[in-house]
Amino acid sequence: MAFIAAAVMIGFGIAQRTVFLEPDRVSLSSEFDGEEDFIVLEPDALAAHPGKQTLTVSGSPEVFLSYGRSSDVQAWLADEPYTSVHYDADAETLVSEVVVAESEEPAAPPATTAPPEATDATTAAEPAPSPAGSDLWLDEFTAEGSITTTVDVPDGISVLIAAPGAEQAPSQVSIDWPLENSTPWAGPLIVGGALVFLVGIALVVSGFAHHRRSRGPRRNLPKGPRGRLPSAPKPSRRNQVTGGGRRAIGRAKRVALVPLIVIPAFALSACSADYWPSFDLGAPATSAPPTPTEAGEPAEEPAEGELAAEPAVTVPQMERIMRRVAVFANEVDASRDAAVAAERFTGPALEARTANYAIRGVLAEHPAPSAIPASPLTLTLPQQVTGWPRTVLTIAKNADDPTIAPTALVLVQESPRENYKVEYAMALAPDADMPLVAPASVGAAPISPEFKGLVMPTGQVASAYADILQNGEASPFAPMFDLAASDLDELLNAATRKTEAETANPTATLTVTTVEGDAPTIALSTVDAGAMVAVELQRGEQSVPNDGGTAGFQAGGVAAALSGFTGQSAKGVQRSSGIQLLFYVPGVGAGENEQIRLLGWSESLIAASEIP
């Protein structure tokens, strides 16, 4: 009976993992004619079933797949026609439709004359734009022939599929979701059956041993005459048994050992968690539900017809962007190609690099611009946006050299199909006291230059600090800035610079001017109702001879290398430096002693020439 029970238990346990096993996934697929260049898997299609999504795309020589926020996908597509894929819950299948943007321009009247044949021959359809490499995507994949990848996207995320550079668009898409097909009693049944079988083996062995003892010679028989027992007839050779009882029992032992090897194999196969019941009921939640601010939701519901403000980027998205920027900066700094640098730099940051490349073209020993670190990001503060342009403030440390000051960068994306460009790049001041900012999942509201809720409107910060650099502590704005925390006002003091230059060269008069630069002021709010403000100043210096002689740049200096003017001029020479600064501006009522703090800055020569 033990063997019968073991066989039933083991067989039923194995059957649960074989013939009775439910599918481990559910799959939906769709095919396309390949006429449209783009396919969009909408959020309802990705959320048709719970769990991670395994996407398989094929039907094109080259396949591209990316995913991002649905609003970003729609913004990137703009007026490009695409195939939209939704989930039909009633039919439990994927359905698709072609979406074509409606043109706002009135249709042109029909032409009265046929265009020349040459026009027809030269007119060709423009190739579809490539989504590869866009900063809008949370992640992207490219492969030849087909792509299979597993993602776990929340609501509000869409998948964009294309075939950049290929004439044929992908034609087959399938989505798989995992199903719960665990068999919690398969393991107990298999292991329990194995134990019962071992008990049966033990009973058989015990029975054989008892049987052998019962047939053994009997001793201590009573003395006396014993009759002769008749001898048993000798068996014929045909009926003779070839093996004794001991050998038969040995074979039975060897046969019994077979299950001892096979059963543990089944038992070991039942070590997976899917074979066993789970008694983990989960610990009850002890924390309160997140507030709307903690969850990254807007504090106020948008009005009907308005888009809800959301952070420009997510942290993983920003980390991905910074890796690209760091690699790009390293390559372009080595090649010194200013035209290529414009792909990722703009404004003051581009001016500084363009000048550096020109100087290094003459002075090879001149240091390259400070490298842009890719990680770790110690701060990511995206702007709350509903459209474009978009701004992000981030601070990155140099993972290879902790002695290098962290770099504060302000990146701007002007339109959906443009990538983020570095507009400001500054080294943080030593022991910079950073204010508390909102998490990246919430973002920061942009602040108008005329906003009166700060100790100084952000639109006046640049001109006020320029006056301090020009006039020192005599500036009426000096009490509003924490000058003791930074010595930049002393390093760049116009009067000090004029005295030093004229002492070194008494035959030339130096005129120093510090003014607000042309770059836009960028201000993002902080948690304490203050603002992080990035501005640009420009320092101009003109050296004019005062003895009727000539003046020029220092031989072999950076100004001579940048300008290409190595002679002497009776008119004099001039140079201009760009100063990028990052400030914290407190809110009104933050405290009597609360002053504007300088958090980071950088200075670089951006222009030099003979005075015209």
C-alpha positions in Angstrom: 0.0 0.0 0.0 2.9 2.3 0.7 4.2 1.9 -2.9 0.7 2.6 -4.3 0.3 5.7 -2.2 3.8 6.9 -3.1 3.1 6.3 -6.8 -0.2 8.3 -6.6 1.4 11.2 -4.7 4.5 11.5 -7.0 2.5 11.0 -10.1 -0.1 13.7 -9.2 2.7 16.1 -8.1 4.5 15.6 -11.4 1.3 16.0 -13.4 0.7 19.4 -11.8 4.0 20.5 -13.3 3.4 18.9 -16.7 0.0 17.9 -18.1 -2.0 20.0 -15.7 0.3 23.0 -15.8 -1.4 26.3 -16.8 0.4 28.7 -19.3 3.0 31.0 -17.8 2.1 34.0 -20.0 -0.6 35.6 -22.0 0.2 37.1 -25.4 -1.4 39.6 -27.8 -0.1 40.4 -31.2 -0.8 42.6 -34.2 0.4 42.9 -37.8 0.7 46.0 -39.9 1.1 46.7 -43.6 4.2 48.8 -43.0 2.9 51.9 -44.7 3.3 54.2 -41.7 6.8 55.0 -40.4 5.9 54.9 -36.7 3.9 52.6 -34.5 2.8 53.7 -31.0 1.7 51.2 -28.3 -0.7 53.2 -26.2 -0.8 52.9 -22.4 -4.1 50.9 -22.5 -2.4 48.3 -24.7 0.6 48.0 -22.4 -1.7 47.7 -19.4 -4.1 45.1 -21.0 -2.8 42.6 -18.4 -0.9 43.1 -15.1 2.8 42.5 -14.9 5.9 43.3 -16.9 5.6 43.6 -20.6 7.8 41.5 -22.9 7.8 43.3 -26.3 8.8 41.6 -29.5 9.0 43.6 -32.7 10.0 42.3 -36.1 9.4 42.6 -39.8 12.0 45.2 -40.7 15.8 45.1 -41.5 16.4 47.5 -38.6 14.1 47.9 -35.6 14.0 50.7 -33.2 12.0 50.7 -29.9 11.8 53.4 -27.3 9.4 54.3 -24.4 8.6 57.6 -22.7 5.8 59.6 -21.4 2.8 59.6 -23.7 2.8 63.4 -23.9 6.5 63.4 -25.0 5.9 60.8 -27.6 3.0 62.8 -29.0 5.1 66.0 -28.9 7.9 64.3 -30.8 5.6 62.9 -33.5 4.0 66.3 -34.0 2.3 66.1 -37.4 3.9 62.8 -38.5 1.3 60.1 -39.3 1.5 57.0 -37.2 -0.3 53.7 -36.3 -1.9 53.8 -32.9 -2.3 50.5 -31.1 -5.0 50.2 -28.4 -6.5 47.3 -26.4 -10.1 46.2 -27.1 -11.3 44.8 -23.8 -14.5 43.4 -25.2 -12.7 41.4 -28.0 -9.6 40.9 -25.8 -7.3 41.8 -28.7 -5.2 44.6 -30.0 -6.7 47.1 -32.5 -4.9 49.7 -34.5 -5.8 52.8 -36.4 -3.8 55.3 -38.5 -3.6 58.8 -36.9 -3.0 61.7 -39.2 -2.7 65.3 -37.8 -5.2 67.7 -39.2 -3.6 70.6 -41.1 -4.5 74.0 -39.8 -3.6 75.6 -43.1 -6.4 75.9 -45.8 -5.9 73.7 -48.8 -4.4 75.4 -51.8 -6.6 75.8 -54.8 -6.0 73.3 -57.6 -3.4 74.4 -60.2 -4.7 75.4 -63.6 -1.6 74.2 -65.4 0.4 71.1 -65.0 3.8 71.5 -63.3 6.8 70.9 -65.5 8.1 67.3 -65.7 11.4 68.4 -64.2 9.6 69.3 -61.0 8.0 65.9 -60.8 11.3 64.2 -61.3 13.1 66.2 -58.6 10.3 66.2 -56.1 10.8 63.4 -53.6 9.3 62.6 -50.2 11.4 63.7 -47.3 12.7 60.8 -45.2 11.0 60.3 -41.9 12.8 61.8 -38.9 14.7 59.4 -36.7 13.7 59.1 -33.0 17.1 57.4 -32.2 19.1 59.3 -29.6 16.3 61.6 -28.4 16.6 62.8 -24.8 12.8 62.4 -24.4 13.0 58.6 -24.1 13.4 56.8 -20.8 15.2 54.1 -22.7 15.7 52.9 -26.3 16.8 49.8 -28.2 18.0 49.2 -31.7 18.7 45.9 -33.4 18.7 44.2 -36.8 15.7 42.1 -37.8 13.9 41.9 -34.5 13.9 43.1 -30.9 12.7 41.3 -27.8 12.9 43.2 -24.5 11.1 43.2 -21.2 10.0 46.4 -19.6 7.8 47.4 -16.6 6.2 50.7 -17.5 3.5 52.4 -15.4 0.5 54.2 -16.6 1.0 57.2 -18.9 3.9 55.6 -20.8 3.8 54.8 -24.5 6.1 52.8 -26.7 7.4 54.2 -30.0 8.4 51.7 -32.7 10.2 52.7 -35.9 12.8 51.6 -38.5 15.1 54.5 -38.9 17.1 54.3 -42.1 15.1 51.3 -43.5 12.5 51.5 -46.3 10.3 48.9 -44.6 8.7 49.7 -41.3 8.2 46.9 -38.7 5.1 44.8 -39.5 4.7 42.5 -36.4 4.4 43.4 -32.8 3.5 41.1 -29.8 3.2 41.8 -26.1 3.5 39.1 -23.5 2.5 39.3 -19.8 3.5 36.7 -17.2 0.7 34.6 -15.6 0.6 33.0 -12.2 1.0 29.3 -12.8 2.6 28.1 -9.6 1.6 24.7 -8.2 2.1 25.0 -4.4 1.3 21.4 -3.7 3.5 19.8 -6.3 6.5 20.0 -4.0 4.8 18.5 -1.0 3.3 15.7 -3.0 6.6 14.8 -4.7 8.6 14.9 -1.5 5.9 13.3 0.5 5.6 10.5 -2.0 9.3 10.0 -1.9 9.2 9.7 1.8 6.4 7.2 1.7 8.3 5.2 -0.9 11.3 5.1 1.4 9.1 3.9 4.2 7.9 1.1 1.9 11.5 0.2 1.0 12.3 0.0 4.8 9.3 -2.3 5.4 10.3 -4.6 2.5 13.9 -4.8 3.8 12.6 -5.4 7.3 10.3 -8.2 6.1 13.1 -10.0 4.2 15.3 -9.8 7.3 12.6 -11.3 9.5 11.9 -14.0 6.9 15.5 -15.1 6.9 15.7 -15.3 10.6 12.6 -17.4 10.8 14.1 -20.0 8.4 17.5 -20.3 10.1 18.8 -23.6 11.9 17.2 -24.4 15.2 19.6 -25.2 18.1 19.3 -26.7 21.6 17.0 -29.5 20.4 16.2 -32.2 23.1 18.5 -35.3 23.2 17.3 -38.7 22.2 17.1 -40.9 19.2 16.2 -39.1 16.0 14.5 -40.8 13.2 16.0 -40.5 9.8 14.0 -38.3 7.7 13.4 -39.3 4.2 15.5 -37.6 1.7 13.9 -35.3 -0.7 13.9 -36.4 -4.4 16.6 -34.8 -6.4 15.3 -32.3 -8.9 16.0 -32.8 -12.5 18.2 -30.5 -14.4 15.1 -29.1 -16.1 13.5 -28.1 -12.8 16.8 -27.2 -11.1 16.9 -23.6 -9.8 20.0 -21.8 -11.0 20.3 -19.3 -8.2 20.0 -19.5 -4.5 17.8 -17.4 -2.2 20.7 -15.1 -1.2 21.4 -14.1 -4.9 17.7 -13.5 -5.5 17.5 -11.3 -2.5 20.6 -9.4 -3.7 18.9 -8.7 -7.1 15.8 -7.5 -5.2 18.0 -5.1 -3.3 19.6 -3.7 -6.5 16.1 -3.2 -8.0 15.0 -1.5 -4.8 18.0 0.9 -5.0 16.8 2.3 -8.4 14.0 4.4 -6.7 16.5 5.6 -4.1 18.3 7.3 -7.0 15.3 8.4 -9.1 13.2 9.8 -6.2 15.7 12.3 -4.9 16.1 13.6 -8.4 12.4 14.4 -8.4 12.7 15.9 -5.0 15.5 18.1 -6.0 13.5 19.3 -9.0 10.8 20.5 -6.6 13.1 23.0 -4.9 11.6 25.9 -6.9 9.4 28.3 -5.0 6.6 27.6 -7.5 6.4 24.1 -6.1 5.6 25.1 -2.6 2.8 27.0 -0.8 3.6 30.5 0.4 2.6 31.5 4.0 3.9 35.1 3.6 0.8 37.2 4.1 2.8 40.4 3.8 3.4 42.9 6.6 0.8 45.6 7.0 1.7 49.1 5.8 2.8 51.2 8.6 3.5 54.5 6.8 0.8 57.0 5.8 -0.1 57.4 2.2 2.1 59.9 0.4 0.9 63.4 0.1 0.3 64.8 -3.4 3.6 66.6 -3.3 5.5 63.5 -2.3 3.9 61.4 -5.0 4.9 63.9 -7.6 1.4 65.0 -8.4 0.5 68.7 -9.0 -0.9 70.4 -5.9 -3.8 71.8 -7.9 -5.9 70.2 -10.5 -5.5 71.8 -13.9 -8.4 73.6 -15.4 -10.4 71.9 -18.0 -8.6 71.9 -21.3 -5.2 72.7 -19.7 -2.3 70.3 -19.4 -1.0 69.3 -16.0 2.5 70.5 -15.2 5.0 67.7 -14.8 8.7 67.6 -14.2 10.8 68.0 -17.4 12.7 64.8 -16.8 12.9 61.8 -14.4 16.0 60.9 -12.5 16.9 57.8 -14.6 16.2 59.9 -17.7 18.6 62.7 -16.5 21.3 60.1 -15.6 21.0 58.8 -19.2 21.2 62.3 -20.6 24.3 63.2 -18.5 26.1 60.0 -19.7 25.5 61.2 -23.2 26.6 64.7 -22.5 29.8 63.6 -20.6 30.8 61.3 -23.5 30.0 64.0 -26.1 32.0 66.7 -24.2 35.0 64.4 -23.8 35.1 63.7 -27.5 34.5 67.2 -28.8 37.0 68.7 -26.3 39.6 66.4 -27.8 38.7 67.3 -31.4 38.2 71.0 -30.7 35.4 71.2 -33.2 33.2 74.2 -32.1 30.6 73.5 -34.8 30.0 70.0 -33.4 30.1 71.4 -29.8 27.0 73.4 -30.7 25.0 70.1 -30.7 25.2 69.9 -26.9 26.3 73.4 -25.8 24.7 76.8 -26.1 25.0 80.3 -24.6 27.8 81.0 -22.1 28.9 77.3 -22.0 29.4 77.2 -25.8 31.2 80.6 -25.8 33.7 79.3 -23.2 34.4 76.1 -25.1 34.7 77.8 -28.5 37.3 80.2 -27.1 39.1 77.4 -25.4 39.4 75.4 -28.7 40.8 78.4 -30.5 43.4 79.0 -27.8 44.4 75.4 -27.7 44.8 75.5 -31.5 47.7 77.9 -30.9 48.9 77.0 -27.4 48.8 73.2 -27.2 49.8 73.3 -23.6 46.7 75.3 -22.6 44.4 73.2 -20.4 41.2 71.8 -21.9 37.8 72.8 -20.4 36.8 71.0 -17.2 35.4 67.6 -17.9 31.7 67.2 -17.4 31.2 64.3 -15.0 28.4 61.8 -15.8 27.8 60.6 -12.3 26.9 60.6 -9.5 24.2 63.2 -9.7 23.8 64.7 -6.2 20.9 67.0 -7.3 18.4 66.9 -10.1 15.9 69.7 -10.2 13.7 69.7 -13.3 11.4 72.5 -14.2 7.7 71.9 -14.0 6.5 72.2 -17.5 3.5 71.8 -19.8 5.5 72.3 -23.0 8.8 73.7 -24.3 11.4 75.0 -23.7 12.4 72.9 -20.7 15.1 73.5 -18.1 16.9 71.2 -15.7 19.4 72.1 -13.0 21.7 69.3 -12.0 24.9 68.9 -9.9 27.4 66.1 -10.7 30.4 64.9 -8.9 33.6 63.5 -10.4 33.5 59.8 -9.4 37.2 59.3 -10.4 38.6 62.3 -8.5 36.7 63.5 -5.4 39.1 66.4 -5.0 37.6 68.1 -8.1 34.7 70.4 -7.1 31.3 69.2 -8.2 29.9 70.8 -11.4 26.6 72.6 -11.5 24.9 72.5 -14.9 21.8 74.1 -16.4 20.5 72.3 -19.4 17.8 73.6 -21.8 15.7 71.8 -24.4 14.2 74.2 -26.8 11.8 71.8 -28.7 10.8 68.1 -28.6 13.1 67.1 -31.4 16.1 68.9 -30.0 18.3 67.4 -27.3 19.2 69.1 -24.1 22.1 71.6 -24.3 24.3 72.8 -21.6 23.8 76.6 -21.2 25.6 77.1 -17.8 28.5 75.0 -16.4 30.0 76.1 -13.1 32.1 74.7 -10.4 30.5 74.7 -7.0 32.1 77.0 -4.4 33.9 75.3 -1.5 31.4 74.4 1.3 28.5 75.7 -0.8 25.4 75.8 1.4 22.8 74.3 -0.9 19.1 75.1 -0.2 16.5 72.4 0.1 14.8 71.7 -3.2 11.8 69.6 -4.2 12.4 66.0 -5.3 12.8 65.3 -9.0 9.5 63.6 -9.1 7.8 66.9 -8.3 10.1 69.4 -10.0 10.4 73.1 -9.5 8.3 75.9 -10.7 10.0 78.5 -12.9 10.2 82.0 -11.4 9.5 85.2 -13.3 12.3 87.8 -13.4 9.8 90.3 -11.9 8.6 88.1 -9.1 8.4 90.2 -5.9 8.3 87.3 -3.4 12.1 87.2 -3.1 14.5 89.5 -1.3 15.5 90.6 -4.9 13.7 89.9 -8.2 15.7 87.3 -10.1 15.9 89.7 -13.1 18.0 92.1 -11.0 20.5 89.7 -9.5 23.0 89.8 -12.5 23.1 93.6 -12.7 23.4 93.9 -8.9 26.3 91.5 -8.6 28.0 93.2 -11.6 27.8 96.5 -9.7 29.5 94.7 -6.7 32.3 93.4 -8.8 32.7 96.9 -10.3 32.5 99.0 -7.1 33.2 96.5 -4.3 31.7 97.1 -0.9 30.7 100.6 -1.9 28.0 99.2 -4.1 24.5 99.8 -2.7 23.7 96.1 -3.3 26.6 94.8 -1.2 24.6 94.3 2.0 22.1 92.1 0.2 24.8 89.5 -0.7 26.8 87.2 1.6 30.2 88.4 0.5 32.0 86.8 3.4 31.2 83.3 2.2 33.0 83.9 -1.1 36.1 85.9 -2.1 34.9 86.2 -5.7 34.1 89.9 -5.3 37.8 90.4 -4.3 39.2 88.3 -7.0 37.3 90.0 -9.7 37.1 93.5 -8.2 37.5 96.0 -11.0 39.5 98.5 -9.0 42.0 95.8 -7.9 42.4 94.6 -11.4 43.0 98.1 -12.8 45.6 98.8 -10.1 47.5 95.6 -10.8 47.5 96.1 -14.6 48.6 99.7 -14.5 51.3 98.9 -11.9 52.7 96.2 -14.2 52.5 98.5 -17.3 52.4 102.2 -16.4 52.4 103.3 -20.1 48.9 101.8 -20.6 45.6 102.8 -19.0 43.2 99.9 -18.2 39.4 100.4 -18.3 37.4 97.6 -16.6 33.6 97.2 -17.0 31.4 94.5 -15.6 27.9 94.2 -17.0 25.1 91.7 -17.2 25.5 89.3 -20.1 23.2 88.4 -22.9 22.3 84.9 -21.6 18.8 84.6 -20.1 18.4 84.4 -16.3 17.2 81.0 -15.3 15.4 80.7 -11.9 13.9 77.6 -10.3 12.0 77.6 -7.0 13.2 75.9 -3.8 11.2 74.4 -0.9 11.6 77.4 1.4 10.1 79.8 -1.2 13.5 80.9 -2.4 15.1 80.4 -5.8 18.2 78.9 -7.5 19.3 81.5 -10.1 21.8 81.1 -12.9 23.1 84.3 -14.6 25.9 85.5 -16.8 28.2 88.5 -16.5 30.7 89.9 -18.9 33.9 91.5 -17.9 35.5 93.8 -20.5 39.0 95.2 -20.3 40.5 97.8 -22.7 44.2 98.7 -22.5 45.0 102.0 -24.2 48.5 103.5 -24.4 48.8 106.8 -22.4 52.2 107.9 -23.6 51.6 108.1 -27.3 53.1 104.7 -27.8 51.5 101.3 -28.5 49.9 98.5 -26.5 49.5 94.9 -27.1 48.8 91.5 -25.6 51.4 89.6 -23.7 53.5 87.5 -26.0 52.6 83.9 -25.9 49.5 84.6 -23.8 46.0 83.3 -24.2 44.6 86.7 -25.4 47.1 86.8 -28.2 46.4 83.2 -29.1 42.6 83.8 -29.2 42.8 87.1 -31.1 45.6 86.2 -33.5 46.9 89.7 -32.9 50.5 89.5 -31.8 51.7 93.0 -32.6 51.4 96.4 -31.0 48.6 98.9 -31.6 48.4 102.7 -31.1 44.7 102.2 -30.5 45.2 99.6 -27.8 43.7 96.1 -27.3 40.6 94.7 -25.6 39.5 91.4 -24.1 36.2 90.0 -22.7 35.6 87.3 -20.2 32.4 85.4 -19.5 31.4 84.8 -15.8 28.8 82.2 -15.1 27.3 82.3 -11.6 24.8 80.3 -9.6 23.0 82.0 -6.7 20.5 81.2 -4.0 18.0 84.0 -3.5 15.9 83.7 -0.3 12.3 84.5 -0.2 10.8 87.5 1.5 10.6 86.9 5.3 13.3 84.3 5.4 15.1 86.2 8.1 16.7 89.6 8.8 20.2 88.2 8.2 19.3 86.1 5.2 21.4 87.2 2.2 21.9 86.1 -1.3 24.5 83.3 -1.5 26.9 82.5 -4.3 26.8 78.8 -4.8 29.1 78.3 -7.8 30.9 80.2 -10.6 33.3 80.0 -13.5 35.3 82.5 -15.6 36.8 82.1 -19.0 38.2 84.3 -21.7 35.7 84.5 -24.6 37.0 87.3 -26.9 40.1 89.4 -27.6 41.0 91.8 -30.4 42.6 95.1 -31.3 40.4 98.1 -30.5 38.8 99.1 -33.8 
